[in-house]
Amino acid sequence: MQDSAITAALVGVVMALIKLIEKGVQGKNGNSIEYRLGLLENQILELRTKLHDFQRGFFEFREEARIKWAREEKDE
C-alpha cells in the first residue's frame, strides 16, 4: 500500500515537472527553467516529508489498534 502511494505521488510530481518544463520552454512567465526546477525540487521534498509523516502516523495508529484489540481479546 505504501509503495503504491509513493509511486502515485512521484508520478504526479513527474507530470507536474513535464508541464513546468513545457511552460519554461515556451517562456510565458520569463522565469528560467533552473529556477522552476529548484522550486519543484522543494515541492518534491515537502511532499516526501508529508508522505513520510502520514506513513509514520498510520503505522503508529495501526500498532495502537493492534494492541488495543489484543487487550480486549485478553479481557474476554
MIZA-44081 format. One record per residue: residue number from 1; z, y, x of N, C-alpha, C in turn. Coordinates in Angstrom, 2 decimals, padded with zeros to 5 digits. Each point is the difference from the previous one (the first is absolute). Layout:
N
+-----+---------+---------+---------+---------+---------+---------+---------+---------+---------+
|  nr |    n_c3 |    n_c2 |    n_c1 |   ca_c3 |   ca_c2 |   ca_c1 |    c_c3 |    c_c2 |    c_c1 |
+-----+---------+---------+---------+---------+---------+---------+---------+---------+---------+
| NUM |       Z |       Y |       X |       Z |       Y |       X |       Z |       Y |       X |
...
+-----+---------+---------+---------+---------+---------+---------+---------+---------+---------+
END
This chain:
76
+-----+---------+---------+---------+---------+---------+---------+---------+---------+---------+
|  nr |    n_c3 |    n_c2 |    n_c1 |   ca_c3 |   ca_c2 |   ca_c1 |    c_c3 |    c_c2 |    c_c1 |
+-----+---------+---------+---------+---------+---------+---------+---------+---------+---------+
|   1 |  000.00 | -001.19 |  000.82 |  000.00 |  001.19 | -000.82 |  000.00 |  001.25 |  000.86 |
|   2 |  000.81 | -000.02 |  001.05 |  000.07 |  001.20 |  000.82 | -001.28 |  000.20 |  000.80 |
|   3 | -000.66 | -001.11 |  000.39 | -001.26 |  000.14 |  000.72 | -001.07 |  000.62 | -000.88 |
|   4 | -000.05 | -000.38 | -001.27 | -001.01 |  000.57 | -000.89 |  000.27 |  001.48 | -000.26 |
|   5 |  001.26 |  000.39 | -000.06 |  000.33 |  001.42 | -000.19 | -000.40 |  000.81 |  001.23 |
|   6 |  000.25 | -000.55 |  001.17 | -000.37 |  000.69 |  001.23 | -001.52 |  000.11 |  000.09 |
|   7 | -000.69 | -001.09 | -000.33 | -001.46 |  000.01 |  000.04 | -000.57 |  001.02 | -000.97 |
|   8 |  000.56 |  000.05 | -001.21 | -000.48 |  000.96 | -000.99 |  000.22 |  001.43 |  000.47 |
|   9 |  001.15 |  000.26 |  000.60 |  000.29 |  001.35 |  000.50 | -000.97 |  000.37 |  001.13 |
|  10 | -000.25 | -000.93 |  000.90 | -000.90 |  000.29 |  001.11 | -001.44 |  000.18 | -000.48 |
|  11 | -000.43 | -000.77 | -000.99 | -001.35 |  000.17 | -000.56 | -000.13 |  001.39 | -000.61 |
|  12 |  001.02 |  000.43 | -000.72 | -000.02 |  001.34 | -000.58 | -000.08 |  001.08 |  001.05 |
|  13 |  000.73 | -000.19 |  001.09 | -000.03 |  000.97 |  001.09 | -001.37 |  000.03 |  000.66 |
|  14 | -000.59 | -001.16 |  000.20 | -001.34 | -000.06 |  000.61 | -001.03 |  000.68 | -000.90 |
|  15 |  000.09 | -000.22 | -001.30 | -000.93 |  000.65 | -000.92 |  000.18 |  001.52 |  000.05 |
|  16 |  001.24 |  000.45 |  000.07 |  000.25 |  001.44 |  000.11 | -000.54 |  000.54 |  001.32 |
|  17 |  000.13 | -000.79 |  001.05 | -000.52 |  000.40 |  001.30 | -001.52 |  000.15 | -000.04 |
|  18 | -000.67 | -000.92 | -000.65 | -001.46 |  000.07 | -000.11 | -000.42 |  001.26 | -000.74 |
|  19 |  000.66 |  000.30 | -001.12 | -000.33 |  001.21 | -000.75 |  000.29 |  001.25 |  000.83 |
|  20 |  001.09 | -000.03 |  000.74 |  000.37 |  001.13 |  000.83 | -001.04 |  000.24 |  001.08 |
|  21 | -000.47 | -001.05 |  000.62 | -001.01 |  000.14 |  001.05 | -001.31 |  000.51 | -000.59 |
|  22 | -000.38 | -000.51 | -001.17 | -001.22 |  000.48 | -000.65 |  000.08 |  001.49 | -000.28 |
|  23 |  001.14 |  000.45 | -000.48 |  000.17 |  001.43 | -000.27 | -000.03 |  000.80 |  001.29 |
|  24 |  000.59 | -000.56 |  001.06 |  000.01 |  000.69 |  001.29 | -001.39 |  000.16 |  000.58 |
|  25 | -000.81 | -001.03 | -000.18 | -001.37 |  000.06 |  000.50 | -000.80 |  001.05 | -000.76 |
|  26 |  000.24 |  000.10 | -001.28 | -000.70 |  001.00 | -000.80 |  000.47 |  001.41 |  000.33 |
|  27 |  001.22 |  000.11 |  000.51 |  000.50 |  001.30 |  000.41 |  000.33 |  000.95 | -001.13 |
|  28 |  000.43 | -000.53 | -001.13 |  000.27 |  000.87 | -001.15 |  001.20 |  000.90 |  000.23 |
|  29 |  001.06 | -000.53 |  000.59 |  001.22 |  000.79 |  000.15 |  000.11 |  000.67 |  001.36 |
|  30 | -000.84 | -000.36 |  000.93 |  000.04 |  000.64 |  001.30 |  001.04 | -000.56 |  000.95 |
|  31 |  000.84 | -000.94 | -000.42 |  000.98 | -000.59 |  000.90 | -000.67 | -001.06 |  000.87 |
|  32 |  000.53 | -000.16 |  001.19 | -000.58 | -001.00 |  000.89 |  000.41 | -001.41 | -000.44 |
|  33 | -000.82 | -000.95 |  000.36 |  000.27 | -001.39 | -000.36 |  001.28 | -000.48 |  000.69 |
|  34 |  000.22 |  000.44 |  001.24 |  001.20 | -000.42 |  000.73 |  001.26 |  000.47 | -000.72 |
|  35 | -000.03 |  001.21 | -000.52 |  001.15 |  000.53 | -000.73 |  000.26 | -000.82 | -001.25 |
|  36 | -001.06 | -000.30 | -000.73 |  000.15 | -000.78 | -001.23 |  000.47 | -001.42 |  000.30 |
|  37 | -000.51 | -000.58 |  001.08 |  000.45 | -001.34 |  000.37 |  001.48 |  000.01 |  000.37 |
|  38 |  000.43 |  001.05 |  000.65 |  001.42 |  000.13 |  000.33 |  000.86 |  000.07 | -001.25 |
|  39 | -000.46 |  000.77 | -000.99 |  000.73 |  000.07 | -001.26 |  000.05 | -001.35 | -000.69 |
|  40 | -001.12 | -000.70 |  000.04 | -000.05 | -001.33 | -000.63 |  000.90 | -000.99 |  000.73 |
|  41 |  000.06 |  000.09 |  001.31 |  000.91 | -000.86 |  000.76 |  001.45 |  000.26 | -000.42 |
|  42 |  000.35 |  001.25 | -000.20 |  001.35 |  000.33 | -000.47 |  000.27 | -000.60 | -001.37 |
|  43 | -001.00 |  000.07 | -000.88 |  000.16 | -000.58 | -001.34 |  000.16 | -001.51 |  000.08 |
|  44 | -000.74 | -000.63 |  000.90 |  000.12 | -001.45 |  000.18 |  001.41 | -000.36 |  000.45 |
|  45 |  000.53 |  000.75 |  000.95 |  001.35 | -000.26 |  000.47 |  001.02 |  000.17 | -001.12 |
|  46 | -000.18 |  001.02 | -000.83 |  000.90 |  000.21 | -001.13 | -000.09 | -001.16 | -000.98 |
|  47 | -001.22 | -000.47 | -000.30 | -000.17 | -001.13 | -000.91 |  000.64 | -001.26 |  000.56 |
|  48 | -000.17 | -000.23 |  001.29 |  000.62 | -001.18 |  000.62 |  001.52 |  000.07 | -000.09 |
|  49 |  000.54 |  001.18 |  000.23 |  001.45 |  000.17 | -000.09 |  000.48 | -000.25 | -001.42 |
|  50 | -000.69 |  000.57 | -000.98 |  000.38 | -000.21 | -001.40 | -000.12 | -001.46 | -000.39 |
|  51 | -001.06 | -000.66 |  000.45 | -000.19 | -001.41 | -000.30 |  001.10 | -000.84 |  000.63 |
|  52 |  000.36 |  000.31 |  001.24 |  001.07 | -000.72 |  000.68 |  001.33 |  000.19 | -000.72 |
|  53 |  000.29 |  001.23 | -000.41 |  001.24 |  000.27 | -000.74 |  000.02 | -000.74 | -001.32 |
|  54 | -001.15 | -000.03 | -000.70 | -000.08 | -000.73 | -001.27 |  000.24 | -001.49 |  000.22 |
|  55 | -000.63 | -000.56 |  001.02 |  000.17 | -001.42 |  000.28 |  001.45 | -000.33 |  000.33 |
|  56 |  000.62 |  000.82 |  000.83 |  001.39 | -000.24 |  000.37 |  000.89 |  000.08 | -001.24 |
|  57 | -000.21 |  000.99 | -000.84 |  000.79 |  000.11 | -001.23 | -000.22 | -001.18 | -000.92 |
|  58 | -001.25 | -000.45 | -000.11 | -000.30 | -001.16 | -000.85 |  000.68 | -001.24 |  000.53 |
|  59 | -000.06 | -000.22 |  001.31 |  000.63 | -001.19 |  000.58 |  001.51 |  000.04 | -000.15 |
|  60 |  000.59 |  001.19 |  000.14 |  001.45 |  000.12 | -000.20 |  000.36 | -000.30 | -001.45 |
|  61 | -000.79 |  000.52 | -000.94 |  000.24 | -000.28 | -001.41 | -000.12 | -001.50 | -000.27 |
|  62 | -001.03 | -000.61 |  000.55 | -000.21 | -001.44 | -000.21 |  001.18 | -000.80 |  000.52 |
|  63 |  000.51 |  000.37 |  001.16 |  001.13 | -000.73 |  000.58 |  001.26 |  000.21 | -000.84 |
|  64 |  000.23 |  001.23 | -000.46 |  001.17 |  000.26 | -000.85 | -000.09 | -000.78 | -001.30 |
|  65 | -001.19 | -000.07 | -000.58 | -000.18 | -000.76 | -001.24 |  000.24 | -001.48 |  000.24 |
|  66 | -000.48 | -000.51 |  001.12 |  000.20 | -001.41 |  000.32 |  001.48 | -000.31 |  000.14 |
|  67 |  000.74 |  000.87 |  000.68 |  001.44 | -000.21 |  000.18 |  000.71 |  000.08 | -001.35 |
|  68 | -000.37 |  000.97 | -000.82 |  000.63 |  000.14 | -001.31 | -000.23 | -001.24 | -000.85 |
|  69 | -001.23 | -000.50 | -000.02 | -000.31 | -001.19 | -000.80 |  000.74 | -001.22 |  000.53 |
|  70 |  000.13 | -000.09 |  001.32 |  000.74 | -001.13 |  000.58 |  001.46 |  000.06 | -000.40 |
|  71 |  000.59 |  001.19 | -000.02 |  001.40 |  000.15 | -000.42 |  000.17 | -000.35 | -001.47 |
|  72 | -000.95 |  000.43 | -000.83 |  000.08 | -000.30 | -001.43 | -000.09 | -001.50 | -000.25 |
|  73 | -000.87 | -000.68 |  000.73 | -000.12 | -001.45 | -000.14 |  001.27 | -000.69 |  000.48 |
|  74 |  000.60 |  000.53 |  001.04 |  001.23 | -000.58 |  000.55 |  001.15 |  000.16 | -000.99 |
|  75 |  000.06 |  001.15 | -000.69 |  001.08 |  000.26 | -000.96 | -000.11 | -000.88 | -001.24 |
|  76 | -001.19 | -000.46 | -000.31 | -000.19 | -000.82 | -001.21 |  000.50 | -001.36 |  000.19 |
+-----+---------+---------+---------+---------+---------+---------+---------+---------+---------+
END
